[in-house]
Amino acid sequence: MTSHHGPAPASRRSVRTLLQLIGYGALASYQDYRAMFTWRSWLGGWLVRLLCQVLFFANLGALLGSPEQQGYLALGNAVVLGPLGALGVVSSTVGERRSGTLQFLLISRTPPFLALASRGLHWVADGLLTSTVALLAVHLLLPVPLHWAALPAILFVDALMTLGCYCLALCLSGISLRMPESRMYLTAGTTIVLLLVAGVNTSVPHSGALAWVARVLPVSHGLSAVRQLAHDGTLSVALVLHEALILAGWAAIGFLVLTHGLRHTVRSGSLTLR
């Protein structure tokens, strides 16, 4: 007696194909990252610079004579390295256009949004790695409380924030594809806004226009959850759900804006190497 196994459901094949495409894009992003850094340049240059940045803000708290403020600044600036690192996809997406590879991505069988989004995943990995190293460093060097049992939860929330900021950066990438010269202004402006109103260096505003801005940023709720985890080891499910919803919202906006930006460059014939 023989058994007959039918073909795999179309949905299962679609998921497998999607994962394969993301995997190929992630592999390409890894090769791009290897072209930018060696282990020596990453450890001795990139990582040291980011650690010095975190320690600089922490020392501002020390100058105020407040260990609590020093710990607040150190923790916030260490954790936010992940989300800020994800903004690098804006420059790399414009780099695809200037290097001439964007045209090949557009004519490939892979959906352009998926190709660009997966090719920038090295920024997410780099941000999470540098953020984790910085978090451990400030815990060892400064009065920053950290419950080791809560570390996996902290890294999970940090990953949510980083992915949310990555989706925000994909939205900015869609704008930068139409106006390549705007990429630095968009990235710098977003960095400043995150540092000012997302609870990194000061408390999150609770009233006025800035409060509304803080509510939709990918960092505000997640960073509050991380601070609570570091303080007493408890996880606020409400804050994590807020962060997940913001991630989903920015993912949808990023898809729409980046896809529209790609279509506009094709229709207008403005896809040139500049």
N, C-alpha and C positions, 0 to 999 in steps of 0.2 A: 504494500500500500504506500503510495507516495503522497506527500503533502504538497500543496500548491501555495506558494507565497506570492501574493500579488505585488505590484510595484508599490514603492513607498508613496504615501500621500503627497500631493502636490505641496501642501503646506510644509511638510518636513523637508522636502527637497529645497524649497525656497529658503528655509532657515539655514540649511546646510550651505547653500550657495552664498547667502548673505554673510555667514561667518567666514567662508573662504575668501570672499572679496575683502572683508575687513582685515583678515589675516595677511593677505598680500599687501594691502595698504600699510598695515603696521610694520611689516617687514621692510617695505620701501622707506618708511619714516625712520626706522632704526638705521638703515644705511645712510640716510641723510644726516642723522645725528652723529654717526661715526665720522662722517666727513667734516663735521664742525669741531669735534673735540676728540682728543686722546684722553686716556685716563690721567695723564700728568696735567694736561691743560685744564681738565674738568676739576680735578682735586685742588690743584695749586692756583687756579685762576678763578673759574666760575664759582665753585663752592665757597672758596675763601672770601670772595667778594660779597656773596650773599650773607655769609655768617657775619662779616663785618657790618653789613647793613643792619642786621638784626641787633647786634651788640651796640651799634650807634644809638638806635632808638631806646634800647634798654638803659643805656647810660644817661639819657635825658631824664629818665625816671629817677636814677640815682642822684642826679644833680638837684632834683626837687627834694631830696632827703626822705623819700618815701619808698621803703622796700615793696610795699603793695603796688605802688604805681610802677616801679621797675619791673615787677613780675607781670603786671598787666600788659605793659608795652612789649616785653620780651615774648610772652606767649602769643599775643596778637600778631606781631610781625613775623614770628617763626611759622605760625600756621598759615598765614596769608601768602607765603612764598609759593604754595601749590597753585592757588587760583591766579596769582600774578604771572607765574610761569606759563600757564595755559594761554595767556594773551599772545605768546610768541607765534601762534598760528596765523595771526593777521599778517605779519611780515613774510612768513613762509608762503602763504597763499599768493600774495603779490609777487613773491619771488618765482612762483610757478609761471606766472604770466611773463615776467621779464626774461626768464631763462628759455622760454619757448616750449615748456613742457605742458602748459595748460591746454594748448591746442590739441595735443595728442590725447589728453585726458577727456576732452570734449567729444572726440570722435571714437573713443573706445566704447566697448559694450557695457562697461561699468557705469552706473548712474553718476554723473559728475559730482553731485553733492557727496555721495558716499565715498568717491575716490578722494576728494579733497579733505573730507573729515577724517578719513582713516590715515591719510598721509601725514597728518599733523599730530598723531597720537603720541609721538615722542615728547611733545611739550607737556602732555599730561603726566607721563611717566617721570620726566625730569622734575616737574614741579612737586610731585608727591615724594620723590626721593630726597630732594633738597629740603623740603619742609620737614620730613621725618628726621633727617640729620640735624637740622637746626633746632627742632623741638627737644631732642635728646641733649644737644649741646647746652641749651639755655637751662635745662633742668640740672645739669651737672655743674655749671659754672655760676648760675645765678639763683636767687631765691624764688624759683618757679615751682610750685607744687605740682606733682604728677603722680596719679595713682597708676601703678604699673598694670594692675588688673584691668584698668579702663583703656589701656593703650590701643587694643584692637578696635574698640568703639571709636576712639578719637581718630584713628587712621581711616575708618569707614566714613565718618562724617567729613573728614578732610577730603576724601575722594569725591564725595557728593558735591562739595563746594568747588573742587577743581574741575569736575565735569560740567557743573553749571556755568562756571566762568569760561570754560572752553566753548560751550554753546553760545554764550554771549559773544565770545571772540569770533565765532563763525558768522554771527550777524554783522559784526564790524568788518569781517573779511568781504562780505557781500557789498558793503559800501566802498571798501578800498579797491575792489576790482573795477568799479566804475571811475573812481578817483584815486589812483595809486599814490599820489602825493599826500593823501590824507592819512595814510596808515600810521605814521608816527604820532600825529596829533590825536588820533582816536585812541591809540594805545596809551599814550601818556595821560590823556584826559581821564580815561577809565581807571588807570592806576591811582590817580590823585583822588578821584571820587571814592574809590574803595577804601583808601587809607583814611579818608576824612569822615565818611558817614557810615561805614559798615561795622563799626565797633572795634577797629584795629587799634587805634591810638586813643580814642575817646569813646565814651558810651554812645550807643545808638540813639539818635534823636527820636523823641516820642511825639513831637508835634511839629506842625508846619510842613512846608514843601519837602524839606530834607527827610522827614519821617516817611513820606510816601516813596521817596527815592530809595531809602534804606529797605523798605518792605519788599521791593522787587529785585534787589541786588542778590546775586548768588552767594554772598558771604555772610550777610547779617545774621540770619537765623542759625546757620551752622556754627559760626564762631561762638555765639552765645551758648550753644550746646556743648562745644568743646571746652569752654571755660568752666561750665558746670561739671563736666566729666573730670577735668583736671583738679577741680576744687574738692569735690566730695565723692567722685566716682559714680554718680547717678546720671542716667541718660534721660533727657527730656524727649519723649516720643513726639510731642506736639511740635517742637522745634525741628526735629529731624524730618517730620512729614512736611512741614513748611518748606524746608530746604529741597526736598524731593519734588514738591510741586513746582517750585521755582525752576529747578533743573528741567522738568518736563516743559514748562512754558517757554524757557529760552531755547530749548531744543526745537520746538515748533517754530518759533520766530526765526531762529538761525537758519532752519531749512528753507523757510519762505524767502527770507532776504537774500541768502546766498544763491538760491536757485534763480531768483529774479535778477540778481546782479549778473549771473552767468548768461542768462537769456538776453539781457540788455546788451552786453558786450558783443554777442553774436549778431543780434539784429541790427545794431548800429554800425557794425563793421569796425569797431574801435579796438579790437583785440590785436594790439601791436606790441612789439617788444620795447616797452618803455615803463 
